[in-house]
Amino acid sequence: MATPDIIFYTAKVCPYAQRVEIAFQEAKADVTRYPIDLLNKPEWYAPRVNPASKVPAVVYGSTKSDPENPSPESARVTESLVLLEFVADLYPDSGLLPKDPVERARARFFIDAVSTKVFPPFIAFSFRGESPDAFIAAVAEIQELLPPAAQFAVGDHFTIADAALAPFLGRWELLLRNDLGKFEEGTGPRVYKELFQSERFARLQKYYASISSRESFKNSFDPEYLVAMAKKRLGRQ
């Protein structure tokens, strides 16, 4: 039986879309990619693909479809964390979700911790200019979840737990190093040195080296483009 067609609506600037791109690449999936300009979304996108008008989104159908007019019978799947599990279910041999129930639970716990503990203080720091202390403390909590002797979040095999964090970890490194944020000028490099150069975060640095060396990450992460976009959004006037 033929594999149902997969149309993946994405945007290079979006870390949530990069999560799913990484998962598809890790699974070696054959997908049709359709980039969406988030500043000028097509009129057909919300009614035909995602009523929330966000990326990422996937149309999963039984026959080949036109990305701009997908088959009404095809399934629409949205939200990046839902899509990570969806990709893992579509490609069970990829190892994106471990077979062991305990390891699966650890992967999901890691994802929940990333979403609930570290994102809010990062937004407060980078987009509202608040103190970085809460963000640094949250990153320290995430580091504590990393196995000390393993490459990735739940062992030596890349999983959806790693795909969930990788785009954000890459952006933290990039934006802090380039001092891009609503915080006081010079704060970014100071926090960058703490997270990416100090002994305190040596385990995180080793983890980032493992993540950033993967082809799935390198193929979906464009530093020059992201810096240019961040300067427009976060640049100081």
N, C-alpha and C positions, 0 to 999 in steps of 0.2 A: 504494500500500500504506500502511495506517495506521501511524503511528509507535508503536512499543511503549510501553506505559505505564511511567513511571518514578516509583517511590516513594522519597522521600528522607527518611531518618530522621536527625534532627538535634537539636541542643540549643543554645540561645542562648549558654550559658556557655562552650561548647567551641570553642577556636580552630581545632581540626582540622576540625570541622564547618563553621565559617565559611569555611575555605578552599574547600570544595566549594560552599557557597552562593554565594560570589563567582563561582566558575567558571560555575555554572548561570545566574546573572544576566547575566554577560558574554556567555554564549552565547544569551541570551533563550530558554532552554529552558522547556518546559511540563512541570512536575513537580508531583507531589502531595507536599506536605511533611507529615511526621508528627513532632511534637516528642516527645522522650523525656525524662522526668524522670530525670536520672542518679542522684539520691538515692533514687528509688523506681521502679526500672525495672519495666515490666510483666512478668509471669511468662512471657508468650508470646514476649517479644522474643528471648531467646537461642536457644531451640529453633527458632523460625520464621524468624529474620532473620540474626542474627549470633551464633554460638556464643561469641565473645569478649565479648559483652554490652557493646560499645562503640559509640559514634557517631564518625564518620558511617558510614552504610551505605546502599546503594542496592539496591532490588529492581527488576530490569529484565525485564519480561515482555511477552508478545505480546498479552495481553488485560487489560482493567481488573481490578484486584484490590482486595480489602479490605486496607488497610494492616495490620490486626491479624491477618489470615489470608491472606497472599499466596499466590498460586498456587505449588504445589510445582515446576511446570515453569519458573518464572521464575528468572533468574540472580541470585545474591547477589554483590555487589561491596563490599568493605570496604577500609579503610585510606585515609587522606586523599590521600596522594601517588599511590597507584594510581588513586583516583577522579578526581584532576585529569587524569591522562592519559586515563582513560576518557571523561570529559566532552569533552576535546579531540578524541578520536577520533570520538565521536558527532556532534560539531558541527565538522567540519573547516573550514567557512567562517568560524568565529568568530575564527580567528587565535590561539587560545589556545596553539597550538604553531605556530611559524613553519614555513613550507614549506621553507625552506633548511636542509639538513642541518647546516651549521655553526652556524646560529642555534639550531637545536633542541638541539644539543650544548651550547651556551652556556647555554641555559635549564636544562637538566638539571644541568649543572655548578653553576650558581648554587643550585639547589635542594639539591644534595648538600652544598654548603658551608654553607648555612643550617642544615641538619639536623645536620651533624657538628661544625661549628666553634663555633656560637654558642649552641645550645640547652643543652649541658651546663654551661658556665659561668654561664648565666643561671639555671638551676635551682639551682646551688650558691650563687649570690648571693642570689636572691630567696626560696628556700625553705629554705636552710640557714644563711643569714646570713654566708656567706663573703665575702672581699674582693671588691669589684666590678672589680678591675683586670683579671682574665682576661676578664670579660664585655666590658668596654670595649675591650680589645685585639681580641677576636673581632669586635665590631661594626665596628671599624676595618678588619679584613680584608674583611668583607662590603662595606663602602663602597668599597674598592679595586676590587671587581668591577663597580661601577656605571659605565656609560659616562658620562664627564663632560659630554657635550653632548646626552644623550638623556633622555627623561622616565622611562623604565622600565628594568628589569633588563637587557634585551637589545636595547634600542632605543626607538623611539617608539610601539610597539604593546604593549598590555597582554597578558601571557602567563601561563601557569601558574606561571612563576617568581615573578611578582608576587603571584599568589594564594597561593602557598606561604608567603610572608613577611608579607603584609599584616596578618593577624590578630594576629601576634605583635608586629610593629612598633607596631600600635595599642595593644596591651596594655602594652608597655614604656613608651610615652609616658604612658599613663593611670595606671599603677600607680606609676611613679617620681614623677610630678608630685604624686600624692596620698600619697606616702611609705608605700605599702603593700607590705610584705615582711617577712621575718624578720630583716632587717638592722637595724643600730643606727638608732634614730630620727634623722631628719634626713639620712640617707645617700641616700634616694631623690631628693629635690629636688637634691642636689649632683650626682648622676649624671645626672639629667634635664637640668640646665643644661649639662653637658658634651656630652651626645648631641644635645640638641634646641635648644641656643642658642649653643654655641660655634662659632667659625670653623673649628675643626678638623674638625667634622662638618657643614659647610655642604652638602656633596653629599648626605648622608643626609637632611638637613632638606628639601632641595628634592625629593628622591625621596618622602619621606613626604607632602609637600604634594600631589604628583601622585596618590599612592595614596589618601589620605584624602579627596580631592575627588570621587572617582568614586562614582556612585550605588550601584554594587554593594557598595562598602565601607560607605557611610553607611546603606544599607538593612539591613545585617546586623550592625551594630556599635551596641550600646546602652550608652553610657558609664555612665549612672546604675545600670543593672542590674549591670554588671560590677563597678563599685566596691562596690556593696552585697554582692555575692557574695564579692569579694576580702576585704572587711573580716571576713566570717565565717571565711574560711579563713586569712588572713594577718594579721589584726588582732593587735595586741599586747595581752597580758593585763595 
